């Protein structure tokens, strides 16, 4: 793919070479991505939203350049600013094509700017790849209401469908139509109120670890910590909590696409600095990744068997001895073995194991099981 056909090159100050080593290029083909773990692209598509999204992209990059890597030499491709299509649908098609190409190259696209609806375009890349995926959003809204053209609703209605699971982290109840919660329950989606995660952000780690697509609306950050979102909120996550979720995303071997959305042109220096730190946390996680595939024959894992409900269910858990992370097996019906093969191991936490040990079926296991049958 010739990236210069899609992007305007972005110029930014790279005078301080001792810190993060970004490189900007007018790529002629995908060979230029060799060695790049992440590719950053700016998408100033604001036709979905009320707010303009023409952010100071080069200043975000310069803020990131001020930060120090620890124990690695990062190579990060900066593709530039996407040339928008004549219509929103043209832009979506371009994003889907670009993301699919980056995924094939094992480079994580980081999309900055635009509204949360761009998540639909990122999902369409996996439709092109015919790959079933999990999507996690951090957002005060659920975006499931298909009548309002919300992006999750659009994804659910798209056929053939390649969405296995949708998870929302930090929705705020007063912004959510009760009907959306009913739909989420009927579709066995995982949704978590802000109050469940504030002060306990570690609970988000298994959800993020199991996701290929990670979409973060800046509306989810408390306005006292970030004022440049499209709709600044009095309540939300603290800056350090959002940064932690980006490191969880970087550490996840499944992660393939990241979006930072709902950023407007009113950004100030403090907000630009936070965006740089979020990118740093993602990159730091990417370079700290460890390959962990739970297996009973692997000495790095402990295997636990738990029988519950008078042996009606037999659950299998794995615990990593290197990272203390947990997974559980969910049986896949034989007729769906190929489609759901990579979803039979569900990231979980110690609380799920404790729940099963107390003869309770973990909600996470049950929802995954119901989606497969």
N, C-alpha and C positions, 0 to 999 in steps of 0.2 A: 504493500500500500504506500502511495506517495502522500505523506502527511502534509506537505506544503500545499497540496490542492485544497486542503480543508482549513488550514490555520494561518492566521496572521502572526508573524514572529513577534515575540515580546522581548524588549530590551530592558535589562536591569543591571544594577551595579554588582559586579562579581570581583571587586577589587580585593576583598578580604578572602584569600584562598585557604586560610588555615581552618576555616569552619566547614559547614556542610558544602560538599562539592556538587552543586547543581551544574548541569550543562544544558545549554540551549542550542537547538539545531534545527535546520530546515531539512528534515529527513526526506530522502528520496525513496527509501524502502524500509522495511521492518528490520533489516540487518543493523540499523543504527540503534536498535533497542537492546542489543546484546549487552548483558551485564547490568541493565537497569531494572531494579526491583519495582519502581513506581514511575508512572508518567503522569505529570500534572497538566490538566487542560482547563482553560477558562471558557465557560459557556454563558455569555451574557444574554440569554434568552429570557426576556421579561414579558412576553406576550400572554403568559398565563396569569400574571399577577398584577396587583395594583402598583407595586413599588418597582422602581428602576433598579436594575442589578448590575450597572456598569461599575464594578468595583475597581479599586486600584490594585490590579492584579500584580503588577511588577513590585509594588510595595509589600505585598504579602510575601513574595519570594525573597525580597531583601530582608524582611524581618526574620524569615527562617534561616537565612544565611548567617545571621548573628549568633546562632546557637551551635553548640559544640557536639559532635558525635563522640561516643565513648566506646573505643575498642573496635571500630569498623570504619571503612572508607566508603561512604555511600555514593552511589551513582544514580542520579535522579533526572529523568528526562523531562524537560519542559517543552510541551508541544506548542503552546501559544494560545491565542484566542480564536475560538471557532468562528468561521464565517457562517453567519446564520442563513438558513434557507428562506425562500420566499414565504413559506408558511411554517407554522409550528411543526406540522407533520413532516416537512422536509428536514427540519433540524433534528427531529426524533430519529428519522431514518439514518441520517449521517452519524449521530451518536451511537446508534445500535451497531452500525458497520464498524466504526472506530473501536468501540469497546470489544466487539467480537474479535477483532484483529489483535488487540492488546492481550486479551485473555489467551488466545492461541500462542502468543509469544511469552506467556507466563510473566507478564508485566502488569502490575496492578494499576488500573486507571484511577486517578483521583480527580473527580470533576468538581470544580469550584464555581459557584455563581448560579444565577437563575433560581427558579422556584422548585419546590419539592416534586412537582409534576415531571421533572426530568428523570425521576426514578423509573418512570414507565419506560422511557427510552433505553435506560440501562438494562431493564428486564428484557426488552425486545432483543437484545444481543444474544441472550441465552435461548430465545426462541429460534434465532438464526442458527445457533450451535446445537439445537435440539437437546438441551441439557436441563434437567429438572433442578431447581434451586430453592434455597431459603432466602427470604428477605427480612432484614431487621431495620426498623426505623426508630429514631429517637425524635419524638414529635409530641407536642401537647394535644394534637388531634389524631384520630385514627385514619382518616382519609379513605374510608370504606364505602361511603355513600355514593353509589353509582349514579344516582339522579343528579348529583352536583358535578359529575365528571371527575371525581376525586381519583387519584392515580391507582390506589389499591383496588377500588371498584372496577376501574378499567381493566386491570390485570386479571381480576377474577372472571370477568366476562369474556376475555379473549380466548378463542379456541383455535387450534389446540392449546391446552394450558400446560405451562411448564413450571408453575409455582407449587412447590410442595408445602411450604409453611410461610406464614407471615407473622412476625412478632413486632409489637410496639412496646417501646420502653419509655415510660414517663408521661402517658397521656393524663390530661387534667379533666376530671369528670364533667365539670361545668361547660367544657367545650365540645362534649361528645353527645350526640343524639343517642338516646337509649336504644333506638332501633339498630344503630351501628354496633353496639355491644351485643345485641341479640344475634346479629349476623356473624360477628366474630366468634361467638359461642357455637353457633351452628356449623361453622366451617373449621372448628377446632384450632383457631388461631391462638397465639399466646400474647396476651395484652397485660401490661403491668402499670398500675397507677404510679404517679410521681411519688406519692407517699410511701409506697412499698420499696422504693429504691433510694430515696434521699437518705444519706447517711449510711447506706448499705449497698454501695454501687457494685460490690463484688458479686451480688446476685445477678448482675447483667452479664457476667463473664461467660457462663455456659451458653446463653442465648446467642451472644455475638460469635462465640467460637463455632457455632453450628451454621453460620450464615455465609453465603457467597456474596450477597449484596448488602452493604451497610450504608444507610442513608440518614444523614443527620441534618435536621432543620435547626438553624440557629435560633429560631423562635423558642427552642426548648431550654435555652440558657436564661437564667434569671437576669433581668434587665440591669440590675445593679452590677453584674459582672460583664454584660455585653449589651451595648445599646444599638448596634448597627444591624439588627435583624429586621425583617420586613414588618413584624408585629411584636415589638418588645413586650415581654411578659413580666408582671410583678412577681410571679412565682416560676420556679424552674430549677434546673440543675446548676450547681456552682461550677465555676470554670475548671477547678481541679478534677471534678467528677467527669466532666466531658472529656478532658485530656486523658483520664484513665480509660475511658471506653475506647478511645483511639488506640491506646497501646494494646488493649485486649484484641482489637481488630487486627492490628499488625501481627500479633502473636498467632492468630488463627491460620492454620494451614489451608482452610477452605476458602478464606477471603479472596475474592476476585475483583470486586469493584467497590469504591468508596465515593460517596457524594457529600458535599457540604453545600447546603442550599439556603435560600431565603436571606442572602446577604445583599445589602443595598449599598448605594454609592455614598451614604452618609457616614461611612466608617471613619473612626478616629484612630490615633496612634495606639492607644491601649487595646482597642479591639483588633487592630492589625497584629499586634504582638501576640494576642491570644491565638489568632489563626495560625501564626507561625509556630506556636508551641503545640497546637493540635497536630500540625503536619509533622513536627519533630517527633511527637509521641508515636504516630503511625509508623514513621520510618524506623524509629528505635525498636519498635515491636517487630517489624519485618526482619531486621537484622539479628534479632534475638530468637527467632523461630527455632523450634526443635521438632523434628519429625517424630510424631507419636501416633502410631496406629495400634490400638489395643488388640492384643492377641494373647490367648491363653498360653501359647508356647514361648512368649517373649518374657524373659526374666525381669524386664523392667516394669512388669505389670503384675498386680495382685488381682485374682479373679474371685468374685463372691457370687454364690448362688443363694437366692432367697425364695422360698415357697410361701405364698400367701393365699388367703381365702380358702383354707383347707385344700391346698395344692391345686386350686383352679388356675392359678398363674404361677409360673416359675420364672423369676427375673434373674438376669445375669448382669453383674456390675464389674467394671474394671477400674482400678485405681493405678495411676502412674506413680512409680516410686521416685521418679526424677522431679516431677513438677507438682505432685499431689492433686492433679486434675482427675475428674471422674467421667466415665461414660456408662451407658447402659444399652443393652441389646433390645431391639424391638423386632419381633418376627415379621418377615416379609412374606406375604402369600406367594406361592410358586409362580402364579401367572403374572406377577408384577416384579419378579426377581431382577430383570434387567433394568427396568425403569427406576426402581427404588433401591437398588443395591447399595448405593453410597449413603442411604438414609437409615440403614438398620442400626447403626451405632449413633446414639443420641448423646451429645454432651449433657452432663448433668452435674450435680454437686452432692456433697455429703448429706445434705438434708433429704435428698431423694432416697438415698440408701437408708437413712434412719427411718423415713416414712415407711418403706417396704419392710424393714425389720420390725416395725410396730404393726404389721399386718394391714397397712394401708397402701393402696395402689397409687404410685406417684402420678399426679395430674399430667406431668410432662410425658410420661410413658403412655398413658391412656390416650391423650390427644394424638400422639404420633401413630399409635396402633390403629385408631379409628380412621385416620386419613389413608391408611394402606388397604383397608378392607372395603 
